[in-house]
Amino acid sequence: TASISPNVNNPAFRNTDFDTLQIHYMEATHALIAGGADIIMIETIFDTLNAKAAVFAVEEVFHQLGCKLPLMISGTITDRSGRTLSGQTAEAFWYSLRHAQPISIGLNCALGAKDLRAHLDVLSECADTYISCHPNAGLPNAFGGYDESPEWMAEQLQEFARSGLLNIVGGCCGTTPEHIKAIAASVNTEQARIIPTVPALTRLSGLEPFVISPNINFVNVGERTNVTGSAQFKKLILQKDFEKALHVAKQQVENGAQIIDINMDDGMLDSEEAMVYFLRLIAAEPDIAKVPIMLDSSKWSVLESGLKWVQGKCVVNSISLKEGEQSFLEQARLVKRYGAAVVIMAFDEKGQAETLQQKIDICSRAYTLLTEKINFAAEDIIFDPNIFAIGTGIEQHNDYAVAFIEACAQLKQKFPLAH
């Protein structure tokens, strides 16, 4: 597992990482395709970060081979608390992996059908793709066997189908050919679930989902975990006092931050190392990890390193047209492949936008490139139109605040799904 330490005394330790997982998943995918697989299924997912590495690997193999097979994804709710082993709810799990555009999302293993019912309800409502379910034949008994009969399991799953929850159904541990036969007979007269139309909203996740809907007037991004904006936090990181640094993050969430911004850009730090270490520590703190992460850096290498250690759907802050369209689109493609939303700075090859017109022009150009060139979801675009120093007494600065406020209004009107 890439999100959980196997060492209780060292919460930042991991026995694998995204890059290692990617290599092995690519090997498996090549072999499955060579062996004649018609569909690739990433299943029994107990850690969403492992699944994100698998998705990345599968897409890379598709690119290498010039082919694309349908992809199925199935997670595992490990107990009746309704979460994966790495702590995510079913809805957060889907938002973390939605970028893979699978033909189905579902649940399998660990539990019997009855205990999966509530979590399938959640997935069925929020997922705009097919839903699969292949549960165990109940929980294992004292001898490691499974006691649910084919008839009982078929009855349970028939009710799922009758309630409009299922498109694909089967069995996992403890199921036999008799179970599959009974399940097939019980559901073949039922209507398949109709895929719902899900509104285009920004759907982020930590361990829990965070949907930015029209009902939310303001999103609080906690920026105290930012070495460029908090002298206290910077001091703690430089002193390697990570326990107190984590307390700063926890305080932000307790005080209402719906997203926390992590920035380690400082000349005295190895920014990539500090970012990765802190993210691994956060993953072990459910009171912090429940909210989405905003990865904040002026260096792409730091941002990409961070993307490999976040199991939820995070926000990249930021990319821009500063180095031209090619670099911008390359970074945006990777942001999309890692399954993140993105902040776009009003910055192009000529510099930062100062006037209202510059802000509108640069942001509009970026929006067009993202949505038309690489099909980046409009609702996953967040503009930063730049606000400069005001009240300086310098005449040319007098309009900076007004330009910023008017740019926000015009951009929202022009691109209503963006933020």
Buried (B, 14 or more C-beta within 10 A) or exposed (E): BBBBBEEEEEBBEBEBBBEEBBEEBBEBBBEBBEEEEEEBBBBBBBBBBBBBBBBBBBBBBBEEEEEEBEBBBBBBBBEEEBBBBBBBBBBBBBBBBBBBEBBBBBBBBBBBBBBBBEBBBBBBEBBEBBBBBBBBBBBEEEEEEBEBBBEBBBBBBBBBBBBBBBBBBBBBBBBEEEBBEBBEEBBEEBEBBEEEEEEEEBBBBBBBBBBBEEEEEEBBBBBBBBBBEBEEBBEBBEEEEBEEBBBBBBBBBEEEBBBBBBBBBBEEBEBBEBBBBBBBBBBBBEEBBBBBBBBBBBEBEBBBBBBBBBBBBBBBBBBBBBBEBEBBBBBBBBBBBBBBBBBBBBBBEEEBBBEBEBBBBBBBBBBEBBBEEEEBBBBBBBBBBBBBEEEEEEEEBEBBBEBBEBBBEBBEEEBEBBB
